[in-house]
Amino acid sequence: CIKPFHNPRGSDITCTLITDPANRIPDYVPPPLEGQRPMAPSSRRVGVIAVKAGMTQTWDGSGARVPLTVLLIDECQVVGIKSEEKHGYWALQIGAGYRKQKSISPSEAGLFLKQGLPFKRELIECPVSEDAVLPVGTHITAGHFVAGQNVDVTGRTKYKGFAGVMKRWGFKGMPASHGTSPLLHPREPT
């Protein structure tokens, strides 16, 4: 059934609600890769580069609120392969985002030009097992992961600027009453 509702910002939005489970769109299942061996439980898969977009929430069956983190995967793609024969270990180089050629070094630009890929803003290397190697140019999306799968997350802290000692180390400062003033207690000897 189609149910229109009014948006307070002025435009009307039509939302399609699927109430009948028989008419539900099936989940996308990617076709198996040709020549791909089944992965073992000890296999190590490639990661993904994502940016935290925000937070949302959902509720479980008992009504308890469960916080959720929303991640944005921006054109994450395999850009290189490190092999056991050439480098001594198996790894995939993955890149995400977009960058102009003039803003990267010529040697880094050569990596992307040689593979015929767009220039990436972030570039990392993920160690993988031999059976988890993906071809160069493969896009890595949220479909790479399975619902309920445990993942390791590594992140960088947002830069907060140059902080003083009270914010950075928790210094207390002087009392704010009983005759405290900069005139009575100068910071430097007079």
Secondary structure, DSSP 4 states (H G I P E B T S, - for coil): -EEEEE-TTS-EEEEE----GGGPPPPP-PPPPTTPPPPPTT--------EEEEEEEEE-TTS-EEEEEEEE--S-EEEEEE-HHHHSS-EEEEEES---GGGS-HHHHHHHHHHT----SEEEEEE--GGG---TT-B--GGGS-TT--------PPP--S--HHHHH------SSSS--TTTS-SS--
